Amino acid sequence: MSSTPAGTPAVTVERDGHVLLMGLNRPAKRNAFTQQMLSELSAAYGLLESDDNLWCGVLFAHGGHFTGGLDMLDVGAEPATIERLRPDIARLFSAADGAEGIQSFTERRDAVFTGR
């Protein structure tokens, strides 16, 4: 049920020197998180953690909104879906909860979260 057109990433990932730029890319849906988006963002953070040439990650959003939260039409309220996504959700959102979350998530990297 994702509104991201086929072939368009839900999360853009770009290297700029030693910085990994990660962009939430569902502006038509206020960048609400889908299962695809959570998976792509988790993979981007995995790259940030594992690549010694990346020193910092910047999470930003395309469009006029940072995020509208979870896209409940995509994620749904099914307990099995939520349980399957729980590790990705916890990993991503604990990283945004301040310095302690960021430190535990990216022990070897700095992370910057931006919003409008």
URPE-V742214 format. One line per field, one symbol per residue. ss: DSSP state (a for helix, b for strand, c for the rest). burial: I if it has 24 or more other ideal C-beta (glycine too) atoms within 12 Angstrom, else O. A space follows every 10 residues. Layout:
ss = ???
burial = ???
This chain:
ss = cccccccccc bbbbbbccbb bbbbccaaac ccbcaaaaaa aaaaaaaaaa cccccbbbbb bccccccccb caaaacccaa aaaaaaaaaa aaaaacccaa aaaaaccccb bbbccc
burial = OIOIOOOOII IIIOOOOOOI IIIIIIIOII IIIIIIIIII IIOIIOIIIO OOOIOIIIII IIOOOOIIOI IOOIIOOOOO OOOOIOOIIO IIIOIIOOOO OIOOIIOOIO IOIOOO
